[in-house]
Amino acid sequence: MTTTENDTNAAEIPAPGIPPAPGIAPRPVIGKLPQYKAGKPPTVVEGLQSYKVSSNENPFPPLPAVLEAIMASAAVNRYPDPLSTALRNELSTFLDVPAEDIVTGGGSLGALNQLLAAFAGQTPDGKADEVIYAWRSFEAYPISVGLAGAESVQVPLNADGTHNLDAMADAVTERTRVILLCTPNNPTGPVLTTAQVEDFLRRVPSNVIVVIDEAYEDFVRDDDAVNGIDMYRSHPNVVVLRTFSKGAGLAGLRVGYSVSHAPVTQHLRVAAVPFAVSTIAEQAAVASLRHHGELVERIQGLVAERTRVVDGLKALGWSIPAAQGNFVWLGLGENTPEFAALAEQQALAVRAFGNEGVRVTIGEEDANTRFLTLCATYTKGPRVS
């Protein structure tokens, strides 16, 4: 699903010598969907170390024990276990949930696509099911929903970058099949609290699936933040999404999972992409769980850097949403392209979202310091009134 700019440009230019093919056309929805824009690599600037802080990647490699597990997984000539049994059993112990309630996928996005394929699409009378989510949120949501054949219902965020749960509850109709809650919200950063989600679930019909997307839960330090697994235990219509891409540093291996009850998982297994999680990815994820204590220490280092960046921005007078992921959000509005260009000149690749704002990943210490230096000289950012 990820498309780089070079790939996009190449797709728009017909290959030389190949005539157009009349009658070959994609589904109508394809022309209506946005393209997923992956974070750009940094520009090479003479005299400066380049840093990519545009993709919310963990700047550090996996733990040594995890790298050893990756190197030991050499049987790539064999198909992986389609059920990821070893990983599901390990997660079952780690999360204290039945292994049968876990379905793996190619990252949390792969797990989400399986859920949408199973529960959101076209109704028997030809109408589209509805999927509600906050906006702006994870930019793959409208793509995944559209490809499933469903209709996106985007509910604007509050001014502070949080979900407007009242408006989301009011948006539910008889066609609503799935609601997506991204916490911490990507790209703005705030979390949903336990009290907020409990109140929201009381307002949502029990036949509507509520997905709690916790891709960044490893970085959350807010004591009031909702825990998706706790919600799943008490609400049969809750599905939790998690991934090893962020905290564990396994973004390139694509391994994530969903946790839900049997009435949901029985259909997710039908919709699951066969062999989506490779043996290498499975072994790496298992090793990450078995060395979770070491992983927490490493993640805490990134959390400490996040605190330094947030405190630094506040000291400069910047106003930013509460940051609970491994990134910060600058609501720059029409100044977004200008700031991104200035960052590029400093060999920093940040993620710009049109004329809305810039998301900056917490990266290496030097990258974070350079980002703060840029913010100290930039006068058009959102300031505390």
C-alpha positions as a Markdown table, in Angstrom:
| # | Residue | x | y | z |
|---|---|---|---|---|
| 1 | Met | 0.0 | 0.0 | 0.0 |
| 2 | Thr | 2.9 | 2.3 | 0.6 |
| 3 | Thr | 3.9 | 4.4 | -2.4 |
| 4 | Thr | 7.0 | 6.5 | -2.7 |
| 5 | Glu | 7.0 | 9.7 | -4.7 |
| 6 | Asn | 9.2 | 8.1 | -7.3 |
| 7 | Asp | 6.8 | 5.2 | -7.6 |
| 8 | Thr | 3.9 | 7.6 | -8.0 |
| 9 | Asn | 5.6 | 9.6 | -10.7 |
| 10 | Ala | 6.6 | 6.5 | -12.6 |
| 11 | Ala | 3.0 | 5.2 | -12.5 |
| 12 | Glu | 1.7 | 8.4 | -14.1 |
| 13 | Ile | 4.1 | 8.1 | -17.1 |
| 14 | Pro | 3.3 | 5.4 | -19.7 |
| 15 | Ala | 6.2 | 3.1 | -20.5 |
| 16 | Pro | 7.8 | 3.9 | -23.9 |
| 17 | Gly | 6.6 | 1.7 | -26.7 |
| 18 | Ile | 3.6 | 0.3 | -24.8 |
| 19 | Pro | 0.2 | 1.5 | -26.3 |
| 20 | Pro | -2.7 | 2.4 | -24.1 |
| 21 | Ala | -5.0 | -0.5 | -23.3 |
| 22 | Pro | -8.6 | 0.5 | -23.9 |
| 23 | Gly | -11.2 | -1.0 | -21.6 |
| 24 | Ile | -8.7 | -1.6 | -18.8 |
| 25 | Ala | -9.9 | 0.4 | -15.8 |
| 26 | Pro | -9.7 | 0.1 | -12.0 |
| 27 | Arg | -12.7 | 0.0 | -9.8 |
| 28 | Pro | -14.3 | 3.5 | -9.6 |
| 29 | Val | -13.3 | 3.9 | -6.0 |
| 30 | Ile | -9.6 | 3.9 | -6.9 |
| 31 | Gly | -9.8 | 7.3 | -8.5 |
| 32 | Lys | -11.4 | 8.7 | -5.4 |
| 33 | Leu | -8.9 | 7.5 | -2.8 |
| 34 | Pro | -5.8 | 9.4 | -1.6 |
| 35 | Gln | -2.4 | 7.8 | -2.1 |
| 36 | Tyr | -0.5 | 6.8 | 0.9 |
| 37 | Lys | 2.6 | 9.1 | 1.2 |
| 38 | Ala | 5.5 | 7.4 | 3.0 |
| 39 | Gly | 7.8 | 9.6 | 4.9 |
| 40 | Lys | 10.5 | 11.1 | 2.7 |
| 41 | Pro | 14.2 | 10.2 | 3.2 |
| 42 | Pro | 16.3 | 13.2 | 4.4 |
| 43 | Thr | 18.1 | 15.4 | 1.9 |
| 44 | Val | 21.9 | 15.2 | 1.9 |
| 45 | Val | 23.3 | 18.5 | 3.1 |
| 46 | Glu | 27.1 | 19.0 | 3.1 |
| 47 | Gly | 28.5 | 19.1 | 6.6 |
| 48 | Leu | 25.4 | 17.8 | 8.3 |
| 49 | Gln | 24.4 | 14.3 | 9.4 |
| 50 | Ser | 21.0 | 13.6 | 7.8 |
| 51 | Tyr | 18.1 | 12.4 | 9.9 |
| 52 | Lys | 14.8 | 10.8 | 8.9 |
| 53 | Val | 12.1 | 11.9 | 11.4 |
| 54 | Ser | 9.2 | 11.6 | 9.0 |
| 55 | Ser | 8.0 | 8.0 | 9.5 |
| 56 | Asn | 7.6 | 7.4 | 13.3 |
| 57 | Glu | 10.3 | 4.7 | 13.1 |
| 58 | Asn | 12.3 | 3.7 | 16.1 |
| 59 | Pro | 15.7 | 5.2 | 15.4 |
| 60 | Phe | 17.4 | 2.2 | 17.1 |
| 61 | Pro | 17.8 | -1.3 | 15.8 |
| 62 | Pro | 16.1 | -4.3 | 17.5 |
| 63 | Leu | 17.6 | -5.7 | 20.7 |
| 64 | Pro | 20.7 | -7.9 | 20.3 |
| 65 | Ala | 18.7 | -11.0 | 21.3 |
| 66 | Val | 16.1 | -10.1 | 18.6 |
| 67 | Leu | 18.8 | -9.7 | 16.0 |
| 68 | Glu | 20.1 | -13.1 | 16.9 |
| 69 | Ala | 16.7 | -14.6 | 16.5 |
| 70 | Ile | 16.4 | -12.9 | 13.0 |
| 71 | Met | 19.7 | -14.4 | 11.9 |
| 72 | Ala | 18.7 | -17.8 | 13.2 |
| 73 | Ser | 15.5 | -17.8 | 11.1 |
| 74 | Ala | 17.0 | -19.1 | 7.9 |
| 75 | Ala | 14.3 | -21.4 | 6.6 |
| 76 | Val | 13.0 | -18.9 | 4.1 |
| 77 | Asn | 12.4 | -21.6 | 1.5 |
| 78 | Arg | 9.5 | -22.8 | 3.7 |
| 79 | Tyr | 6.1 | -21.1 | 4.1 |
| 80 | Pro | 5.5 | -19.6 | 7.6 |
| 81 | Asp | 2.9 | -20.9 | 10.0 |
| 82 | Pro | -0.3 | -19.3 | 8.7 |
| 83 | Leu | -1.6 | -19.0 | 12.3 |
| 84 | Ser | 1.6 | -17.6 | 13.8 |
| 85 | Thr | 1.1 | -20.2 | 16.6 |
| 86 | Ala | 4.4 | -19.5 | 18.5 |
| 87 | Leu | 3.7 | -15.7 | 18.5 |
| 88 | Arg | 0.1 | -16.1 | 19.5 |
| 89 | Asn | 1.0 | -18.4 | 22.4 |
| 90 | Glu | 3.7 | -15.9 | 23.6 |
| 91 | Leu | 1.2 | -13.0 | 23.3 |
| 92 | Ser | -1.4 | -15.1 | 25.2 |
| 93 | Thr | 1.0 | -15.3 | 28.2 |
| 94 | Phe | 2.2 | -11.7 | 27.9 |
| 95 | Leu | -1.3 | -10.2 | 27.7 |
| 96 | Asp | -3.1 | -12.8 | 29.7 |
| 97 | Val | -5.7 | -13.4 | 27.0 |
| 98 | Pro | -6.6 | -16.6 | 25.2 |
| 99 | Ala | -4.5 | -17.4 | 22.1 |
| 100 | Glu | -7.7 | -18.0 | 20.2 |
| 101 | Asp | -8.5 | -14.3 | 20.6 |
| 102 | Ile | -5.4 | -13.2 | 18.7 |
| 103 | Val | -5.1 | -12.9 | 14.9 |
| 104 | Thr | -1.8 | -11.8 | 13.4 |
| 105 | Gly | -1.4 | -9.6 | 10.4 |
| 106 | Gly | 1.2 | -7.7 | 8.4 |
| 107 | Gly | 1.6 | -4.9 | 10.9 |
| 108 | Ser | -1.4 | -3.4 | 12.7 |
| 109 | Leu | -2.5 | -2.0 | 9.3 |
| 110 | Gly | -2.7 | -5.5 | 7.9 |
| 111 | Ala | -4.7 | -6.6 | 10.9 |
| 112 | Leu | -7.1 | -3.6 | 10.3 |
| 113 | Asn | -7.5 | -4.5 | 6.6 |
| 114 | Gln | -8.5 | -8.0 | 7.6 |
| 115 | Leu | -11.1 | -6.6 | 9.9 |
| 116 | Leu | -12.6 | -4.2 | 7.3 |
| 117 | Ala | -12.6 | -7.0 | 4.8 |
| 118 | Ala | -14.7 | -9.1 | 7.2 |
| 119 | Phe | -17.1 | -6.5 | 8.5 |
| 120 | Ala | -17.3 | -3.4 | 6.3 |
| 121 | Gly | -18.2 | -3.3 | 2.6 |
| 122 | Gln | -21.5 | -3.3 | 0.6 |
| 123 | Thr | -24.9 | -4.1 | 2.1 |
| 124 | Pro | -27.1 | -6.6 | 0.2 |
| 125 | Asp | -29.1 | -3.6 | -1.2 |
| 126 | Gly | -25.9 | -2.2 | -2.7 |
| 127 | Lys | -25.4 | 0.6 | -0.2 |
| 128 | Ala | -22.0 | 1.1 | 1.4 |
| 129 | Asp | -21.4 | 0.3 | 5.1 |
| 130 | Glu | -20.1 | 3.2 | 7.1 |
| 131 | Val | -16.8 | 3.4 | 9.1 |
| 132 | Ile | -16.4 | 6.3 | 11.5 |
| 133 | Tyr | -13.1 | 7.7 | 12.5 |
| 134 | Ala | -11.6 | 11.0 | 13.7 |
| 135 | Trp | -9.8 | 13.3 | 11.2 |
| 136 | Arg | -7.1 | 14.0 | 10.9 |
| 137 | Ser | -5.9 | 10.6 | 12.0 |
| 138 | Phe | -3.9 | 7.7 | 10.5 |
| 139 | Glu | -3.8 | 8.5 | 6.8 |
| 140 | Ala | -4.2 | 4.9 | 5.7 |
| 141 | Tyr | -7.8 | 4.8 | 7.2 |
| 142 | Pro | -9.6 | 6.4 | 4.2 |
| 143 | Ile | -7.6 | 4.2 | 1.8 |
| 144 | Ser | -8.4 | 0.9 | 3.7 |
| 145 | Val | -12.0 | 1.8 | 4.2 |
| 146 | Gly | -12.5 | 2.7 | 0.5 |
| 147 | Leu | -10.8 | -0.4 | -0.7 |
| 148 | Ala | -13.1 | -2.5 | 1.5 |
| 149 | Gly | -16.0 | -1.0 | -0.3 |
| 150 | Ala | -17.2 | 1.0 | 2.7 |
| 151 | Glu | -17.8 | 4.7 | 3.2 |
| 152 | Ser | -15.7 | 6.9 | 5.4 |
| 153 | Val | -17.4 | 9.1 | 7.9 |
| 154 | Gln | -14.7 | 11.6 | 9.1 |
| 155 | Val | -15.4 | 13.5 | 12.3 |
| 156 | Pro | -13.1 | 16.5 | 12.8 |
| 157 | Leu | -10.8 | 16.5 | 15.7 |
| 158 | Asn | -11.1 | 19.0 | 18.6 |
| 159 | Ala | -8.9 | 22.1 | 18.4 |
| 160 | Asp | -6.4 | 20.4 | 20.8 |
| 161 | Gly | -5.9 | 17.4 | 18.5 |
| 162 | Thr | -8.2 | 15.1 | 20.5 |
| 163 | His | -11.1 | 12.9 | 19.3 |
| 164 | Asn | -14.5 | 14.6 | 19.5 |
| 165 | Leu | -16.2 | 11.5 | 20.9 |
| 166 | Asp | -19.6 | 13.2 | 21.3 |
| 167 | Ala | -19.7 | 14.0 | 17.6 |
| 168 | Met | -18.5 | 10.5 | 16.7 |
| 169 | Ala | -21.3 | 8.9 | 18.8 |
| 170 | Asp | -23.8 | 11.3 | 17.1 |
| 171 | Ala | -22.5 | 10.2 | 13.7 |
| 172 | Val | -23.6 | 6.6 | 14.2 |
| 173 | Thr | -26.4 | 5.4 | 11.9 |
| 174 | Glu | -28.0 | 2.1 | 11.0 |
| 175 | Arg | -25.3 | 1.7 | 8.3 |
| 176 | Thr | -22.4 | 2.1 | 10.8 |
| 177 | Arg | -20.4 | -1.1 | 11.1 |
| 178 | Val | -17.0 | -0.1 | 12.5 |
| 179 | Ile | -15.6 | 2.8 | 14.5 |
| 180 | Leu | -11.9 | 3.5 | 14.6 |
| 181 | Leu | -10.3 | 5.1 | 17.7 |
| 182 | Cys | -6.6 | 5.9 | 17.3 |
| 183 | Thr | -4.9 | 6.4 | 20.7 |
| 184 | Pro | -2.4 | 8.0 | 20.8 |
| 185 | Asn | -3.8 | 9.7 | 17.7 |
| 186 | Asn | -1.5 | 9.8 | 14.8 |
| 187 | Pro | -0.4 | 12.4 | 13.8 |
| 188 | Thr | -1.5 | 14.8 | 16.6 |
| 189 | Gly | -0.4 | 12.7 | 19.7 |
| 190 | Pro | -3.1 | 12.8 | 22.4 |
| 191 | Val | -4.6 | 9.7 | 24.0 |
| 192 | Leu | -8.1 | 8.8 | 24.9 |
| 193 | Thr | -8.8 | 8.2 | 28.6 |
| 194 | Thr | -10.5 | 5.2 | 30.2 |
| 195 | Ala | -13.4 | 7.3 | 31.3 |
| 196 | Gln | -13.9 | 8.8 | 27.8 |
| 197 | Val | -13.9 | 5.4 | 26.1 |
| 198 | Glu | -16.2 | 3.8 | 28.7 |
| 199 | Asp | -18.7 | 6.6 | 28.2 |
| 200 | Phe | -18.4 | 6.4 | 24.5 |
| 201 | Leu | -19.0 | 2.6 | 24.4 |
| 202 | Arg | -22.2 | 3.1 | 26.4 |
| 203 | Arg | -23.5 | 5.3 | 23.6 |
| 204 | Val | -22.5 | 2.9 | 20.7 |
| 205 | Pro | -24.8 | 0.0 | 19.7 |
| 206 | Ser | -23.4 | -3.4 | 20.7 |
| 207 | Asn | -23.5 | -4.6 | 17.1 |
| 208 | Val | -21.0 | -1.9 | 16.0 |
| 209 | Ile | -17.3 | -2.9 | 16.2 |
| 210 | Val | -15.2 | -0.4 | 18.0 |
| 211 | Val | -11.5 | -0.7 | 17.1 |
| 212 | Ile | -9.0 | 0.7 | 19.6 |
| 213 | Asp | -5.8 | 1.3 | 17.5 |
| 214 | Glu | -2.9 | 1.3 | 19.9 |
| 215 | Ala | 0.1 | 1.3 | 17.5 |
| 216 | Tyr | 2.0 | 3.6 | 19.9 |
| 217 | Glu | 0.9 | 2.2 | 23.2 |
| 218 | Asp | 4.5 | 1.4 | 24.2 |
| 219 | Phe | 5.2 | 5.1 | 24.5 |
| 220 | Val | 2.1 | 6.1 | 26.6 |
| 221 | Arg | 2.9 | 7.4 | 30.1 |
| 222 | Asp | -0.5 | 9.0 | 30.9 |
| 223 | Asp | -2.0 | 7.2 | 33.9 |
| 224 | Asp | -5.5 | 8.0 | 32.7 |
| 225 | Ala | -5.0 | 6.6 | 29.2 |
| 226 | Val | -7.3 | 3.9 | 28.1 |
| 227 | Asn | -5.9 | 0.4 | 27.8 |
| 228 | Gly | -7.4 | -1.5 | 24.9 |
| 229 | Ile | -7.0 | -4.9 | 26.4 |
| 230 | Asp | -9.0 | -3.8 | 29.5 |
| 231 | Met | -11.7 | -2.6 | 27.2 |
| 232 | Tyr | -11.7 | -5.8 | 25.2 |
| 233 | Arg | -12.1 | -7.9 | 28.4 |
| 234 | Ser | -15.4 | -6.1 | 29.3 |
| 235 | His | -16.9 | -5.2 | 25.9 |
| 236 | Pro | -17.5 | -8.0 | 23.3 |
| 237 | Asn | -17.6 | -5.5 | 20.4 |
| 238 | Val | -14.1 | -4.0 | 21.1 |
| 239 | Val | -11.2 | -5.0 | 18.9 |
| 240 | Val | -7.6 | -4.0 | 19.8 |
| 241 | Leu | -4.9 | -3.4 | 17.3 |
| 242 | Arg | -1.2 | -3.4 | 18.2 |
| 243 | Thr | 2.1 | -3.7 | 16.4 |
| 244 | Phe | 5.8 | -4.5 | 16.8 |
| 245 | Ser | 6.7 | -1.8 | 14.3 |
| 246 | Lys | 7.2 | 1.1 | 16.7 |
| 247 | Gly | 8.4 | 0.2 | 20.2 |
| 248 | Ala | 10.1 | -3.0 | 19.2 |
| 249 | Gly | 11.7 | -1.5 | 16.1 |
| 250 | Leu | 10.5 | -4.1 | 13.7 |
| 251 | Ala | 8.8 | -1.8 | 11.2 |
| 252 | Gly | 10.6 | -3.5 | 8.2 |
| 253 | Leu | 9.4 | -7.0 | 9.2 |
| 254 | Arg | 5.6 | -6.1 | 9.3 |
| 255 | Val | 4.1 | -7.9 | 12.2 |
| 256 | Gly | 1.1 | -6.8 | 14.2 |
| 257 | Tyr | -2.1 | -8.4 | 15.6 |
| 258 | Ser | -5.7 | -7.9 | 16.7 |
| 259 | Val | -7.3 | -9.0 | 19.9 |
| 260 | Ser | -11.0 | -9.7 | 20.0 |
| 261 | His | -13.6 | -12.2 | 21.1 |
| 262 | Ala | -14.7 | -15.4 | 19.3 |
| 263 | Pro | -17.7 | -13.9 | 17.5 |
| 264 | Val | -15.2 | -11.5 | 15.7 |
| 265 | Thr | -12.1 | -13.7 | 15.4 |
| 266 | Gln | -13.9 | -16.5 | 13.7 |
| 267 | His | -14.5 | -14.2 | 10.8 |
| 268 | Leu | -11.1 | -12.5 | 10.9 |
| 269 | Arg | -9.5 | -15.9 | 10.4 |
| 270 | Val | -11.4 | -16.2 | 7.1 |
| 271 | Ala | -10.4 | -12.8 | 6.0 |
| 272 | Ala | -6.8 | -13.1 | 7.1 |
| 273 | Val | -4.1 | -12.9 | 4.4 |
| 274 | Pro | -2.4 | -16.3 | 4.3 |
| 275 | Phe | 1.3 | -16.2 | 5.4 |
| 276 | Ala | 1.2 | -12.5 | 6.0 |
| 277 | Val | 3.6 | -12.8 | 8.9 |
| 278 | Ser | 6.9 | -14.4 | 7.9 |
| 279 | Thr | 8.8 | -16.8 | 10.1 |
| 280 | Ile | 11.5 | -14.2 | 10.6 |
| 281 | Ala | 9.0 | -11.6 | 11.7 |
| 282 | Glu | 7.4 | -14.1 | 14.1 |
| 283 | Gln | 10.6 | -15.2 | 15.7 |
| 284 | Ala | 11.7 | -11.6 | 16.1 |
| 285 | Ala | 8.4 | -10.7 | 17.7 |
| 286 | Val | 8.6 | -13.6 | 20.1 |
| 287 | Ala | 12.2 | -12.6 | 21.1 |
| 288 | Ser | 11.0 | -9.1 | 21.7 |
| 289 | Leu | 8.4 | -10.3 | 24.1 |
| 290 | Arg | 10.8 | -12.5 | 25.9 |
| 291 | His | 13.2 | -9.6 | 26.4 |
| 292 | His | 10.5 | -7.1 | 27.2 |
| 293 | Gly | 12.3 | -5.7 | 30.2 |
| 294 | Glu | 15.2 | -4.6 | 28.1 |
| 295 | Leu | 12.9 | -3.2 | 25.5 |
| 296 | Val | 11.1 | -1.1 | 28.1 |
| 297 | Glu | 14.4 | 0.5 | 29.1 |
| 298 | Arg | 15.2 | 1.4 | 25.5 |
| 299 | Ile | 11.7 | 2.8 | 24.9 |
| 300 | Gln | 12.0 | 4.8 | 28.1 |
| 301 | Gly | 15.0 | 6.5 | 26.6 |
| 302 | Leu | 12.8 | 7.7 | 23.7 |
| 303 | Val | 10.1 | 8.8 | 26.1 |
| 304 | Ala | 12.8 | 10.9 | 28.0 |
| 305 | Glu | 13.8 | 12.5 | 24.7 |
| 306 | Arg | 10.1 | 13.2 | 23.9 |
| 307 | Thr | 9.9 | 15.0 | 27.3 |
| 308 | Arg | 13.0 | 17.0 | 26.5 |
| 309 | Val | 11.6 | 18.0 | 23.1 |
| 310 | Val | 8.1 | 18.9 | 24.5 |
| 311 | Asp | 9.6 | 20.9 | 27.3 |
| 312 | Gly | 12.0 | 22.6 | 24.9 |
| 313 | Leu | 9.1 | 23.6 | 22.6 |
| 314 | Lys | 7.0 | 24.9 | 25.5 |
| 315 | Ala | 10.0 | 26.9 | 26.8 |
| 316 | Leu | 10.2 | 28.5 | 23.3 |
| 317 | Gly | 6.5 | 29.4 | 23.6 |
| 318 | Trp | 5.2 | 26.8 | 21.2 |
| 319 | Ser | 1.7 | 25.4 | 21.7 |
| 320 | Ile | 1.4 | 21.7 | 20.8 |
| 321 | Pro | -1.1 | 18.9 | 21.6 |
| 322 | Ala | -0.3 | 16.5 | 24.4 |
| 323 | Ala | 2.3 | 14.1 | 23.0 |
| 324 | Gln | 2.0 | 10.4 | 24.0 |
| 325 | Gly | 3.4 | 8.7 | 20.9 |
| 326 | Asn | 7.0 | 8.9 | 19.6 |
| 327 | Phe | 6.3 | 12.1 | 17.8 |
| 328 | Val | 5.1 | 15.7 | 18.2 |
| 329 | Trp | 2.7 | 17.7 | 16.1 |
| 330 | Leu | 3.1 | 21.3 | 15.0 |
| 331 | Gly | -0.2 | 22.8 | 13.9 |
| 332 | Leu | 1.4 | 25.2 | 11.4 |
| 333 | Gly | -1.5 | 25.6 | 9.0 |
| 334 | Glu | -0.5 | 27.5 | 5.8 |
| 335 | Asn | 3.1 | 27.7 | 7.0 |
| 336 | Thr | 3.5 | 23.9 | 6.9 |
| 337 | Pro | 5.3 | 23.7 | 3.5 |
| 338 | Glu | 7.7 | 26.5 | 4.5 |
| 339 | Phe | 8.7 | 24.9 | 7.8 |
| 340 | Ala | 9.2 | 21.5 | 6.1 |
| 341 | Ala | 11.4 | 23.2 | 3.5 |
| 342 | Leu | 13.5 | 24.8 | 6.2 |
| 343 | Ala | 13.8 | 21.4 | 8.0 |
| 344 | Glu | 15.0 | 19.9 | 4.7 |
| 345 | Gln | 17.7 | 22.5 | 4.5 |
| 346 | Gln | 18.9 | 21.3 | 7.9 |
| 347 | Ala | 19.0 | 17.7 | 6.7 |
| 348 | Leu | 15.9 | 16.8 | 8.6 |
| 349 | Ala | 13.1 | 15.0 | 6.8 |
| 350 | Val | 9.8 | 15.8 | 8.6 |
| 351 | Arg | 6.3 | 14.7 | 7.7 |
| 352 | Ala | 4.2 | 17.6 | 6.3 |
| 353 | Phe | 0.4 | 17.2 | 6.0 |
| 354 | Gly | -0.7 | 19.7 | 3.3 |
| 355 | Asn | -1.6 | 23.0 | 5.0 |
| 356 | Glu | -2.4 | 21.5 | 8.3 |
| 357 | Gly | 0.8 | 20.8 | 10.2 |
| 358 | Val | 4.0 | 18.9 | 10.6 |
| 359 | Arg | 4.6 | 15.7 | 12.5 |
| 360 | Val | 8.1 | 15.1 | 13.7 |
| 361 | Thr | 9.3 | 11.8 | 15.1 |
| 362 | Ile | 11.4 | 11.6 | 18.2 |
| 363 | Gly | 14.7 | 10.4 | 16.8 |
| 364 | Glu | 18.3 | 10.4 | 17.7 |
| 365 | Glu | 19.4 | 13.0 | 20.3 |
| 366 | Asp | 21.3 | 15.1 | 17.7 |
| 367 | Ala | 18.2 | 15.1 | 15.4 |
| 368 | Asn | 16.0 | 16.3 | 18.3 |
| 369 | Thr | 18.4 | 19.0 | 19.2 |
| 370 | Arg | 18.6 | 20.3 | 15.7 |
| 371 | Phe | 14.8 | 20.3 | 15.4 |
| 372 | Leu | 14.6 | 22.4 | 18.6 |
| 373 | Thr | 17.2 | 24.8 | 17.2 |
| 374 | Leu | 15.1 | 25.2 | 14.1 |
| 375 | Cys | 12.0 | 25.9 | 16.2 |
| 376 | Ala | 13.9 | 28.5 | 18.2 |
| 377 | Thr | 14.4 | 30.5 | 15.1 |
| 378 | Tyr | 11.1 | 30.0 | 13.4 |
| 379 | Thr | 8.6 | 32.7 | 14.3 |
| 380 | Lys | 5.4 | 31.6 | 12.5 |
| 381 | Gly | 4.6 | 28.6 | 14.7 |
| 382 | Pro | 1.6 | 28.2 | 17.0 |
| 383 | Arg | 2.4 | 30.1 | 20.2 |
| 384 | Val | 0.8 | 30.0 | 23.6 |
| 385 | Ser | -1.5 | 33.0 | 23.9 |
